[in-house]
């Protein structure tokens, strides 16, 4: 009766297809694995629309690269001196820039950033043997700096980064005086860093085994811990109602009522957990199955690396594009008056020169619309790449779930059981690009529109906050909240659609109805898998990173490591430890980033498998992997 009511509710919410169950021999039959389109593509009109938007972006790119002033952008890569001139460009004979104080300035410690002035030089200053401000040879400084009494140095050690000579102590409040020893330690510990990088993979697979073994413990601790935290919050508010009332100027009764409300919420949560005992245990089995998939199909961990590279390239491309769009109508501010050592471009509220020193032209009305379009295209493109990644993961999970098992109990896959065997991965990517790119464009378009509106509302909210208009700021907050809720709902439906596109091979709308229908009919499963799966993914990443970091620190500080791990004596273990930990974090992210998506796809596969078995008169799902088999055996007859 409950399932029938859920199905009816799904039909009322999003149409009749939402209540259509998976049946063997029906339109939603995936008993032989993901259904594949033999030819053609889904949602072709959306693909045409996306290609048209890309063409418009290309035209805009031609315009902005022709009209934009790249010299303005040079202010970001070439340092400006105290006169607003760019070292290496405006002053070609002095290609480096360093920051110093004027002759006669008393420096007892690291100088403040606002006391420094940029000076063009032919070479970076070296650390002085004496304390205080010293004169540098006049030949290494621009003549204007010599005349202004700025060909000086306060004695610290300066490191060269491109055409900048920087004192590390300025940015670390004196904690770090130079970066050179850290770079040297990293080079000397290259062998150790490589070894710990490989070790982090071993820890990652061990973490997958721990999650597979202890998923049930993690889930129940998370759920019961949530109930306990809510109840404890209510007790703290009730027990400290007197002090809280005094602190916040409210009555004791107000905080007592808040405590009762928290206790009521905790009681409801506890009741839901107890009534959902079977669904929670099923979710635990599915989470174990997700870990088993990553252990079997190791090439799935290659996908996050590819996705990260593509996303970074997308960010760089649109960042450059946006910079050129913003440079249309930008003009260089006037140069300082003769003899004015500080220049005319100052940071607000200080006498420190602004190193960028640009202003907008009054007739640049085209730029805001170009910026909005560029931001929108970034969201659309990045989200489309994410959709391809999610589809590929779902496709691989679907193939693995419904694959036949050989006499050794192993899944018979077309490839993908090792890092180097990427046949299944490539097959999934190609299947998505050749047949479903239009559907990905459809789903990502909906989310991109919402995110662009969020971007504009956030910008408007900051502007109104600065102006002090409380009424308008309140309206903007409400609008932003509404748009955020809509965006999250569309993103949720789109994710379910991408999974069903991988399983059914249908278009976006049909797949979205099928996926959302499953979520409506089995809300507890989907809620637990979504939240707890994310938590377990974070736990796995933390285990990989934390274990590797602990072992790295113990080896660096307690063990005298021989060559080729460590060459010579390290000045400090900090830099090799930081690099090893960072690489372990990357490994953990790569190994556990697909985990949540795998878990979500498995709940789709299992639920569809279960419904198809019921339609054929069988008691339970028939394609269940090993972690789910015990659950089916225990509950299929109940």
Secondary structure, DSSP 8 states (H G I E B T S, - for coil): -HHHHHHHHHHHHH-GGGG----TTSTT--TTSS---SS--SSHHHHHHHHHHHHHHHHHHHHHHHHS-HHHHHHHHS-B-TTS-BBTTTBTT--EEEEE--TT---SSS--GGG-EEEEESS-----SSSS-EE--GGGB-HHHHHTT--EE-S---EEETTEEE-HHHHHTTS-S-SHHHHHHHHHTHHHHHHHHHHHHHHHHHHHHHHHHHHHHHHHHHHHHHHHHHHHHHHHHHHTHHHHHHHHT--HHHHHHHHHHHHHHHHHHHHHHHHTHHHHHHHHHHHHHHHHHHHH-TTHHHHHHHHHHHHHHHHHHHHHHHHHHHHTTEEE-----TT-TT-S-B-TTSS-B-SS-EEE-TT--HHHHHHHHHHHHHHHHHHHHHHHHHHHHHHHHHHHHHS-B-TTS-B--SS-SSSS--HHHHHHHHHHHHHSHHHHHHHHHHHHHHHHHHHHHHHHHHHHHHHT-HHHHHHHHHHHHHHHHHHHHHHHHHHHHHHHHHHH---HHHHHHHHHHHHHHTHHHHHHHHHHHHHHHHHHHHHHHHHHHHHHHHHHHHS---TTT--S--S-SHHHHHHHHHHHHHHHHHHHHHHHHHHHHHHHHHHHHHHHHHHTT-SS-SS--HHHHHHHHHHTT-
